[in-house]
Amino acid sequence: MGRMSRQKGKRGEREAAAELARLFACEARRGVQYQGGPDSPDVVLKGVPVHVEVKRVEALSLYAAIEQATNDAKGKVPIVWHRRNGKPSVVIVETSRLLELCKEVQRGFQ
């Protein structure tokens, strides 16, 4: 992976952290992959048990991204945050985990 690609990934993680912090009304920061190993989340949301995988690419391999998030989630709800250049971001969660995600978000607001 080239330097420009890594920089774009870091910017995407910061962007995702800010956007998810606003939406979940919680503290959020970039994950620390070099300390936590390859299964560390790209974004850590304090008090919200989700595993966030950030993909800031033009062509997303959707199911590969979901698989990666699911394999690394370790009991948390896996979500994929994705954005292409010039497009709004989207959050992807498996339908079977959507209700669980909603309940976790609701619990965070109580």
Kinemage of the C-alpha trace (Angstrom):
@kinemage 1
@onewidth
@group {chain A} dominant
@subgroup {mainchain}
@vectorlist {calphas} color= white
{ca met a 1} P 0.000 0.000 0.000
{ca gly a 2} L 1.435 3.366 -1.007
{ca arg a 3} L 1.816 6.405 1.218
{ca met a 4} L -1.046 8.286 -0.453
{ca ser a 5} L -3.352 5.320 0.045
{ca arg a 6} L -2.424 5.071 3.746
{ca gln a 7} L -3.019 8.804 4.175
{ca lys a 8} L -6.435 8.494 2.520
{ca gly a 9} L -7.249 5.612 4.888
{ca lys a 10} L -6.250 7.665 7.938
{ca arg a 11} L -8.360 10.606 6.755
{ca gly a 12} L -11.270 8.217 6.222
{ca glu a 13} L -10.899 6.849 9.760
{ca arg a 14} L -10.857 10.369 11.243
{ca glu a 15} L -13.875 11.324 9.129
{ca ala a 16} L -15.739 8.168 10.190
{ca ala a 17} L -14.877 8.753 13.862
{ca ala a 18} L -16.254 12.302 13.744
{ca glu a 19} L -19.414 11.293 11.900
{ca leu a 20} L -20.117 8.248 14.100
{ca ala a 21} L -19.428 10.246 17.293
{ca arg a 22} L -22.079 12.737 16.209
{ca leu a 23} L -24.593 10.021 15.279
{ca phe a 24} L -24.051 7.812 18.343
{ca ala a 25} L -23.600 10.818 20.694
{ca cys a 26} L -20.451 9.295 22.169
{ca glu a 27} L -16.709 9.710 22.215
{ca ala a 28} L -15.020 8.208 19.154
{ca arg a 29} L -11.435 7.955 17.972
{ca arg a 30} L -9.322 6.119 15.435
{ca gly a 31} L -8.317 2.643 16.485
{ca val a 32} L -4.671 1.895 17.121
{ca gln a 33} L -3.998 -0.987 14.752
{ca tyr a 34} L -0.261 -1.137 15.423
{ca gln a 35} L -0.861 -1.728 19.158
{ca gly a 36} L -3.946 -3.891 19.062
{ca gly a 37} L -3.115 -6.251 16.245
{ca pro a 38} L -4.837 -6.833 12.921
{ca asp a 39} L -8.289 -7.288 14.489
{ca ser a 40} L -8.367 -3.815 16.078
{ca pro a 41} L -11.305 -1.700 14.939
{ca asp a 42} L -10.616 1.237 12.637
{ca val a 43} L -12.808 3.404 14.892
{ca val a 44} L -13.460 2.922 18.607
{ca leu a 45} L -16.819 4.175 19.931
{ca lys a 46} L -16.745 4.537 23.716
{ca gly a 47} L -19.614 2.615 25.297
{ca val a 48} L -21.033 1.302 22.012
{ca pro a 49} L -20.241 -2.387 21.371
{ca val a 50} L -19.666 -2.211 17.628
{ca his a 51} L -16.667 -3.140 15.509
{ca val a 52} L -16.159 -0.485 12.830
{ca glu a 53} L -14.316 -1.319 9.629
{ca val a 54} L -13.625 1.820 7.553
{ca lys a 55} L -13.330 1.536 3.786
{ca arg a 56} L -12.458 4.786 2.002
{ca val a 57} L -12.164 3.372 -1.525
{ca glu a 58} L -13.756 3.885 -4.917
{ca ala a 59} L -14.573 0.206 -5.525
{ca leu a 60} L -15.704 -1.627 -2.406
{ca ser a 61} L -15.728 -5.407 -2.210
{ca leu a 62} L -18.845 -5.367 -0.063
{ca tyr a 63} L -18.971 -8.941 1.156
{ca ala a 64} L -15.212 -9.094 1.739
{ca ala a 65} L -15.485 -5.965 3.908
{ca ile a 66} L -18.410 -7.415 5.879
{ca glu a 67} L -16.506 -10.687 6.348
{ca gln a 68} L -13.457 -8.822 7.626
{ca ala a 69} L -15.553 -6.820 10.110
{ca thr a 70} L -17.414 -9.957 11.232
{ca asn a 71} L -14.231 -11.991 11.701
{ca asp a 72} L -12.643 -9.218 13.776
{ca ala a 73} L -15.751 -8.217 15.792
{ca lys a 74} L -15.333 -10.680 18.700
{ca gly a 75} L -18.936 -10.469 19.921
{ca lys a 76} L -19.523 -6.856 18.930
{ca val a 77} L -21.865 -5.785 16.137
{ca pro a 78} L -19.759 -5.540 12.958
{ca ile a 79} L -20.373 -2.513 10.748
{ca val a 80} L -18.634 -1.214 7.646
{ca trp a 81} L -18.393 2.539 7.098
{ca his a 82} L -17.750 3.334 3.423
{ca arg a 83} L -17.353 6.466 1.354
{ca arg a 84} L -16.308 7.125 -2.219
{ca asn a 85} L -14.908 10.448 -3.402
{ca gly a 86} L -17.668 13.001 -3.858
{ca lys a 87} L -20.363 10.730 -2.407
{ca pro a 88} L -22.054 10.569 1.002
{ca ser a 89} L -20.918 7.898 3.426
{ca val a 90} L -22.914 4.741 4.067
{ca val a 91} L -22.936 2.298 6.960
{ca ile a 92} L -23.411 -1.360 6.143
{ca val a 93} L -24.648 -3.907 8.658
{ca glu a 94} L -25.956 -7.400 8.029
{ca thr a 95} L -29.749 -7.516 8.246
{ca ser a 96} L -29.537 -10.242 10.891
{ca arg a 97} L -27.575 -7.831 13.151
{ca leu a 98} L -29.597 -4.663 12.462
{ca leu a 99} L -32.009 -5.050 15.380
{ca glu a 100} L -29.087 -5.763 17.710
{ca leu a 101} L -27.374 -2.573 16.509
{ca cys a 102} L -30.557 -0.546 17.084
{ca lys a 103} L -30.873 -1.912 20.624
{ca glu a 104} L -27.241 -1.080 21.410
{ca val a 105} L -27.689 2.454 20.115
{ca gln a 106} L -30.900 2.884 22.123
{ca arg a 107} L -29.157 1.552 25.243
{ca gly a 108} L -26.430 4.156 24.744
{ca phe a 109} L -28.996 6.967 24.818
{ca gln a 110} L -30.560 5.851 28.112
